[in-house]
Amino acid sequence: TKHSFYTINKQTGELLTLNGLFKDDADYVSVLSDYIKTEMTRLNNEEGGMFWVEDDEFTEGFKGIKKDQNF
């Protein structure tokens, strides 16, 4: 199954991108990736979540978002 997501400004019809929400020199990929990883770890500890944060012998952990990540 493949899911495609689009975020559109309903007033202008413009397709919004994650990159377009930040200043040109902003390091949004690292900041958002770190936040997501922190939340995954917190949920694993507090609520018994099942997020793969780190690599192990069976799974590949969360590496971060892509520069052109859908949202």
C-alpha positions as CSV (number, residue, x, y, z in Angstrom):
1,T,0.0,0.0,0.0
2,K,1.2,3.4,-0.9
3,H,-0.1,6.6,0.7
4,S,0.5,10.1,-0.8
5,F,-0.2,13.2,1.2
6,Y,-0.5,16.7,0.0
7,T,-0.7,19.9,2.1
8,I,-2.5,22.6,0.2
9,N,-3.2,26.2,1.1
10,K,-7.0,26.2,0.7
11,Q,-7.1,29.9,0.0
12,T,-4.5,30.0,-2.8
13,G,-4.5,26.4,-3.9
14,E,-0.7,26.4,-3.5
15,L,1.0,23.1,-2.7
16,L,2.9,23.6,0.6
17,T,6.3,22.0,1.2
18,L,8.0,21.5,4.5
19,N,11.0,23.4,3.2
20,G,8.7,26.3,2.3
21,L,7.7,26.7,5.9
22,F,11.2,27.7,7.1
23,K,13.8,30.3,6.3
24,D,16.3,29.3,3.6
25,D,19.2,28.7,6.1
26,A,17.1,26.9,8.8
27,D,18.2,23.4,9.8
28,Y,14.7,22.2,10.1
29,V,15.6,18.6,9.2
30,S,17.8,18.1,12.3
31,V,15.6,20.0,14.6
32,L,12.4,18.1,13.6
33,S,14.2,14.7,13.5
34,D,15.6,15.3,17.0
35,Y,12.2,16.2,18.3
36,I,10.6,13.2,16.7
37,K,13.3,10.9,18.1
38,T,12.8,12.4,21.6
39,E,9.1,11.9,21.4
40,M,9.5,8.3,20.2
41,T,11.8,7.5,23.1
42,R,9.4,9.2,25.6
43,L,6.5,7.2,24.4
44,N,8.5,4.0,24.5
45,N,9.4,4.7,28.2
46,E,6.1,6.2,29.4
47,E,3.4,4.4,27.4
48,G,5.1,1.1,26.3
49,G,5.4,2.3,22.7
50,M,6.9,0.2,20.0
51,F,9.0,2.7,18.1
52,W,12.4,1.5,16.7
53,V,14.6,4.4,17.8
54,E,17.9,2.7,17.6
55,D,19.3,0.0,15.2
56,D,19.4,-3.6,16.5
57,E,20.1,-6.9,15.0
58,F,16.5,-7.1,13.5
59,T,15.4,-3.6,12.8
60,E,16.7,-0.3,11.5
61,G,16.1,2.6,13.8
62,F,14.7,6.0,13.0
63,K,17.3,8.0,11.1
64,G,15.4,11.2,10.6
65,I,13.0,12.9,8.2
66,K,13.9,13.7,4.6
67,K,14.4,17.2,3.4
68,D,11.3,16.8,1.2
69,Q,9.3,14.9,3.8
70,N,5.5,14.9,3.4
71,F,3.6,16.2,6.3
